[in-house]
Amino acid sequence: MNRKGHIITAVQPGSIAEELQLVKGDTLLEINGSPIIDVIDYIEWMGNEELLLLVLKADGEEEWDIHLEKEAGEDLGLKFEHDLMDHQRDCRNKCVFCFVDQLPKGMRDSLYYKDDDWRLSFLVGNYITLTNLSNRDLSRIMEKHISPLYVSVHTTNPELRGKMLNNRYAGDSLKYLKTMADGGIQLHTQIVLCPGWNDGTELDRTFEDLWKLRHSIQSVAVVPVGLTGHREKLQQVQAFTASQASEAVEQIERWQDSFRSQSGTGFVYAADEFYLLSGIDFPSYDSYDEMHQVENGVGLTVQFMSEFNDALADVMKNLRIEEIDDPEKNTKACVPVRQTIITGKSAFSILSDMMNRVNDRFRMDIQIIAVENRFFGSSVSVAGLITGSDILKNIEGKKLGERILIPETMLRKGEDVFLDDVTISQVADKAMVPVIAVPVRGDAFLHALLKGTPLEVK
């Protein structure tokens, strides 16, 4: 019997599916009489309290009709052959700024894959270009009201967008923005800004055009192009200088002030990298409004500092007044635990200021090492792209203390592995001290620093 469905690869112990005696190798054919196109359909059905499942058993001969009642939103506990219950949509563009095209050779095959799937945009916040969107996709998005979606716009000049994405249809796909906006789909957008391409007056045009769709578009993030040392045979793109970054920040903030005066929100936001590169002070926490783009590196630094300061204030409340005023009486804080923080060059100054305060207040001994990125190139300065091999080169011969702290973003999601396949345990073995990955939250960072001291937060 050859019927299209979704092969079950695992059944969660104690789940509804296990109670129904579903097993690995069974195939889910239909729910409530309808085929399941992908995970979007499946999630929608999970919102029902009553389901009728049609399942082809693993032997390929027997079909089960299963009627069940459950709580609305409760999952069955099934894992399928494909996470999306469909093949993932890949990217049809060859953007002049594409980071994947700038990766060195010899890395895992999965790192060279470029997805451009609207379902992943909805589920996990991946940015899509809309260039591979079919009429059927658009109809499903509108009918099911799939929202919010995250869209890489880059420019609203159709001709320029075609050149930047190296796709002659890239300009035409901008029409989907208005269609979605008219259909009530919420959008978060980003612009990868490239000097001499989509900056200056082109950026003004893009802001003006996106502002017209403000009933749908909730935020616009502007991030600087990221360039590695592996751009052989790629189209020429220049990195931002400090002065160009300053100009970009000033331009974005001018528009932000204008939009805020009209709507009460900033609408457009500069990525943290622009402030770090230009040396311009970060704006206030409130200026980022709902922090819609924090996962895109917009407002992350300000949020981190705010969380750190709040956590530090809480710790200080637990110390007696005389201990705060007189470090000689501060017996709780006399904990000379030497630790090493590993970060990228762009975050060094921010973290240094924080650690100076911690060292001075609690008489601790914390050093920061800003790793030079040799793997991707010295122009790549963010912590999330530091590799294990570069860490080992930078810590060689240094006194590291009792432990090394790194941000979780240096590791592949859900793994203890750096981008170059070096593991945390390999770094720890060579460093001869534990390596601890810390969530990128200011409070978690401070608590990790105080762990094992009299000031440890329980």
C-alpha positions in Angstrom: 0.0 0.0 0.0 1.6 3.3 -1.1 0.0 6.2 0.6 1.7 9.5 1.4 2.0 10.4 5.0 4.5 11.2 7.7 6.7 8.4 9.2 6.9 8.4 13.0 10.5 8.1 14.1 10.0 8.3 17.9 7.2 8.2 20.4 7.6 10.2 23.7 7.4 8.0 26.8 4.2 8.7 28.8 2.6 10.6 25.9 -0.9 10.2 24.4 0.7 8.5 21.4 2.2 5.8 23.6 -1.2 5.2 25.3 -2.6 4.8 21.8 0.1 2.1 21.1 1.6 4.1 18.2 5.2 3.0 17.5 8.2 4.0 15.5 7.6 3.1 11.9 3.9 3.9 11.9 2.8 6.5 9.4 0.3 9.3 10.2 -1.8 9.7 7.1 -4.6 12.1 8.0 -6.1 14.1 10.8 -9.9 14.6 10.9 -10.1 13.4 7.3 -7.5 15.8 5.9 -3.9 15.1 4.8 -1.2 17.0 6.7 0.9 19.1 4.4 3.5 20.1 7.0 4.1 21.0 10.7 1.9 24.1 10.3 -1.1 21.9 9.7 -0.1 19.5 12.5 0.3 22.4 15.0 -3.1 23.7 14.0 -4.8 20.3 14.5 -3.2 20.1 18.0 -5.3 23.0 19.0 -8.4 20.7 18.8 -9.8 18.8 21.7 -11.2 15.9 19.5 -9.1 14.2 16.8 -9.6 11.4 14.4 -6.3 9.9 13.3 -5.7 7.7 10.3 -2.5 5.7 10.8 -0.8 3.1 8.6 0.9 0.6 10.9 4.5 -0.2 10.5 3.8 -3.5 8.7 2.3 -1.5 5.8 -0.8 -3.6 5.8 -3.1 -2.4 8.6 -4.8 1.0 8.9 -6.1 2.3 12.3 -8.8 4.8 12.7 -8.2 6.4 16.2 -10.6 8.7 17.8 -9.3 10.6 20.8 -10.1 13.4 23.2 -7.4 15.6 24.7 -6.8 19.1 26.1 -6.7 21.9 23.5 -3.0 22.5 22.6 -1.8 19.2 24.1 0.7 17.5 21.8 0.5 13.8 20.9 4.2 13.2 21.6 5.2 12.2 18.1 8.5 12.8 16.3 8.6 12.6 12.5 11.1 11.9 9.8 11.4 15.6 9.0 11.0 18.3 11.7 8.9 20.4 9.3 7.0 17.3 8.2 8.1 18.4 4.7 11.4 19.2 2.9 13.0 22.4 4.0 12.9 25.3 1.4 16.4 26.4 0.5 17.6 29.9 -0.6 17.5 30.8 -4.3 19.6 33.9 -3.9 23.3 34.6 -4.0 23.4 37.8 -1.9 26.5 39.9 -2.2 26.7 39.9 1.6 25.8 36.3 2.3 27.7 35.0 5.3 27.4 31.4 4.3 29.2 32.1 1.1 32.1 33.5 3.1 32.7 30.4 5.3 36.0 28.7 5.1 36.2 25.2 3.6 36.2 22.0 5.6 33.3 22.7 8.0 30.2 20.6 8.5 28.0 20.3 5.5 25.0 21.6 7.5 26.7 24.9 8.0 26.8 25.6 4.3 23.0 25.1 3.9 21.0 28.3 3.3 17.4 28.0 4.3 14.7 30.4 3.2 11.6 28.8 4.6 8.6 30.8 5.7 7.6 28.1 8.2 10.9 28.5 10.0 10.4 32.2 10.0 7.1 31.7 11.9 8.3 28.9 14.2 11.8 30.1 15.2 12.2 33.7 13.8 14.5 32.9 10.8 14.6 35.7 8.2 13.2 35.0 4.8 13.5 36.9 1.5 10.1 35.9 0.0 11.9 35.1 -3.3 10.8 31.4 -3.2 7.3 32.0 -2.0 4.7 30.3 -4.2 1.0 31.4 -4.6 0.1 28.3 -2.6 2.4 29.4 0.2 1.0 32.9 0.3 -2.6 31.5 0.3 -1.8 29.3 3.3 -0.1 32.2 5.2 -3.1 34.4 4.6 -5.8 31.7 5.3 -4.1 30.5 8.5 -3.0 34.0 9.5 0.6 32.9 10.1 2.0 35.7 12.1 4.5 37.2 12.8 7.0 36.6 10.0 10.5 37.9 9.7 11.6 39.3 6.4 14.9 40.4 5.0 14.1 43.4 2.9 17.5 45.1 2.5 16.0 47.7 0.1 12.7 48.6 -1.4 14.3 49.6 -4.7 13.3 46.6 -6.9 16.2 47.0 -9.2 18.7 47.3 -6.4 17.3 44.4 -4.5 17.7 42.2 -7.6 21.3 43.2 -7.8 22.0 42.7 -4.1 20.3 39.3 -4.0 21.6 38.3 -7.5 18.0 37.2 -8.3 16.0 38.9 -11.0 12.8 38.1 -9.2 13.9 39.7 -5.9 12.4 43.0 -6.7 9.0 41.5 -7.7 8.7 39.6 -4.5 8.5 42.9 -2.6 4.8 42.9 -3.6 4.2 40.2 -1.0 4.9 42.7 1.8 1.8 44.8 0.9 -0.3 41.7 0.3 0.6 40.4 3.8 0.2 43.8 5.3 -3.3 44.1 3.8 -4.1 40.7 5.2 -3.2 41.6 8.8 0.1 39.7 8.9 2.5 41.2 11.4 6.1 41.5 10.0 9.5 42.2 11.5 12.0 43.2 8.9 15.7 43.6 8.6 18.2 45.5 6.4 21.7 44.3 6.0 23.4 47.6 5.3 26.3 47.6 2.8 28.3 50.8 2.3 27.9 52.1 -1.3 24.9 49.8 -1.9 21.8 50.4 0.1 22.9 53.1 2.5 22.4 56.9 2.3 19.5 58.0 0.1 18.6 54.4 -0.6 18.2 53.7 3.1 16.0 56.8 3.3 13.8 55.4 0.5 13.5 52.1 2.3 12.5 53.6 5.6 9.8 55.7 3.8 8.4 52.8 2.0 8.3 50.5 5.0 6.7 53.2 7.1 3.8 53.2 4.8 3.1 49.6 5.9 3.5 50.4 9.6 0.0 48.9 10.3 1.7 45.5 9.6 5.5 46.1 10.0 6.3 46.2 13.7 10.0 46.8 13.5 12.9 47.4 11.2 16.4 46.3 12.2 19.4 47.7 10.5 22.5 45.6 10.8 26.0 46.1 9.3 27.3 43.7 6.7 29.5 41.0 8.2 32.6 40.2 6.2 35.0 37.3 6.8 38.5 36.7 5.4 37.2 34.2 2.9 35.6 36.2 0.1 37.6 34.8 -2.8 35.8 35.3 -6.1 32.9 37.1 -4.4 31.5 40.5 -5.4 33.3 43.4 -3.8 31.6 44.7 -0.6 33.3 47.1 1.9 33.2 46.8 5.6 32.0 49.8 7.7 34.6 52.2 9.0 34.0 53.9 12.4 33.0 57.2 10.6 30.6 55.4 8.3 29.1 53.6 11.3 28.6 57.0 13.0 26.8 58.3 10.0 24.6 55.3 9.8 23.6 55.6 13.5 22.9 59.3 13.1 20.7 58.7 10.1 18.8 55.8 11.8 18.3 57.9 14.9 17.0 60.9 13.0 14.3 58.7 11.4 13.6 57.0 14.7 13.0 60.4 16.3 10.6 61.3 13.5 8.7 58.0 13.7 8.5 58.2 17.4 7.0 61.7 17.3 4.3 60.4 15.0 3.5 57.0 16.5 5.1 56.7 19.9 7.5 54.0 18.8 10.9 54.1 17.1 10.1 51.7 14.3 13.7 51.5 13.0 16.6 50.4 15.2 20.4 50.2 14.7 22.2 47.0 15.6 24.5 47.0 18.6 27.5 46.6 16.3 27.0 50.1 14.9 27.3 51.6 18.3 30.3 49.5 19.2 32.1 50.3 16.0 31.3 54.0 16.0 31.9 54.6 19.7 28.6 56.3 20.1 26.9 55.7 23.5 24.1 53.2 23.5 20.6 54.6 23.7 18.4 54.0 26.7 16.6 50.7 27.3 13.3 52.3 26.6 14.4 53.5 23.2 14.2 49.8 22.0 10.5 49.8 22.8 9.4 46.1 22.9 12.8 44.7 22.1 11.4 43.0 19.0 14.8 42.5 17.4 17.0 41.6 20.4 17.7 38.1 18.9 19.0 39.9 15.9 21.6 41.8 18.0 19.5 44.9 18.4 19.4 46.1 22.0 21.0 42.9 23.3 23.9 44.9 24.9 21.6 47.3 26.6 19.4 44.5 27.8 22.4 42.6 29.1 23.8 45.6 31.0 20.3 46.3 32.5 20.0 42.7 33.7 23.5 42.8 35.1 23.0 46.0 36.9 19.7 44.8 38.5 21.3 41.6 39.6 24.3 43.4 41.0 22.0 45.7 43.0 20.2 42.7 44.4 23.5 41.2 45.6 24.5 44.5 47.2 21.2 44.6 49.2 22.4 41.4 51.0 25.5 43.2 52.3 25.4 45.3 55.4 25.8 49.0 54.9 29.2 49.1 56.7 30.4 46.3 54.4 29.5 48.3 51.3 31.2 51.5 52.6 34.3 49.8 54.1 35.9 47.1 51.9 38.1 46.1 54.9 35.0 45.1 56.8 33.5 43.4 53.8 34.4 39.8 54.8 31.7 38.3 52.6 33.2 39.9 49.6 36.9 38.9 50.2 36.8 36.0 47.8 39.8 36.2 45.4 38.5 33.7 42.9 40.5 34.1 39.7 38.4 33.5 36.6 38.8 34.2 32.9 36.1 35.4 30.6 36.4 34.7 26.9 34.7 37.1 24.5 35.1 38.7 21.1 36.8 42.0 20.6 33.5 44.0 20.1 32.2 43.2 23.6 35.6 43.7 25.4 35.1 47.3 26.5 31.5 46.7 27.7 32.5 43.6 29.8 35.7 45.3 31.0 33.6 48.1 32.6 31.4 45.5 34.3 34.3 43.4 35.6 36.1 46.4 36.9 33.1 47.1 39.1 32.9 43.5 40.3 36.6 43.3 41.0 36.6 46.6 42.9 33.5 46.0 44.9 34.1 42.4 45.9 37.9 42.2 45.7 37.7 39.5 43.1 40.2 38.6 40.4 38.5 38.4 37.0 40.3 38.8 33.7 38.9 39.2 30.2 40.5 37.8 27.1 39.3 39.3 23.8 39.9 36.6 21.2 41.2 37.5 17.8 39.2 35.7 15.2 41.7 33.9 12.9 39.2 31.3 11.7 36.8 33.7 10.0 39.1 36.7 9.8 40.1 39.6 12.1 37.2 41.7 10.9 34.8 39.3 12.6 34.7 40.5 16.2 31.4 39.2 17.7 31.6 36.6 20.4 29.2 34.2 18.8 31.6 33.5 16.0 34.7 32.7 18.1 35.9 29.1 17.6 37.5 26.6 19.9 40.8 26.6 18.0 41.1 30.4 18.3 40.4 30.3 22.0 43.2 27.8 22.5 45.6 30.0 20.6 44.7 33.0 22.7 44.9 31.4 26.1 48.2 29.6 25.5 50.6 30.4 28.3 48.2 32.5 30.3 47.2 32.0 34.0 43.5 31.3 33.7 42.5 30.8 37.3 39.9 28.4 38.5 37.5 28.4 35.5 36.8 29.9 32.1 33.4 31.4 31.3 32.1 31.7 27.7 28.8 32.8 26.3 26.5 30.0 25.1 26.3 31.7 21.6 29.8 30.4 20.9 28.4 26.9 20.7 26.1 25.2 18.3 22.5 25.2 19.7 22.0 22.2 22.0 25.6 21.0 21.6 28.9 21.5 23.5 30.7 22.1 20.2 32.2 25.2 18.7 31.7 26.1 15.0 35.0 24.5 14.1 34.0 21.1 15.8 36.3 21.7 18.8 34.4 20.6 21.9 34.2 22.3 25.3 35.9 19.3 26.9 38.8 19.6 24.5 39.4 23.3 25.4 39.0 22.4 29.1 41.5 19.6 28.8 44.2 21.8 27.2 43.4 24.8 29.5 43.4 22.5 32.5 40.4 24.4 34.0 36.7 23.9 33.6 35.0 25.8 30.8 31.4 26.9 31.6 29.0 28.1 29.0 26.7 30.9 30.3 23.4 32.1 28.9 23.6 35.6 27.3 21.8 37.3 30.2 23.3 39.8 32.5 21.9 38.2 35.6 23.0 34.7 34.6 26.4 36.1 33.9 26.8 37.7 37.3 25.5 34.6 39.1 28.0 32.5 37.2 30.9 34.8 38.3 29.8 34.5 42.0 29.2 30.8 41.9 31.3 29.0 44.7 31.8 32.3 46.6 30.1 33.5 49.8 28.1 35.8 47.5 26.6 33.0 45.4 23.0 33.5 44.5 20.9 30.4 45.4 
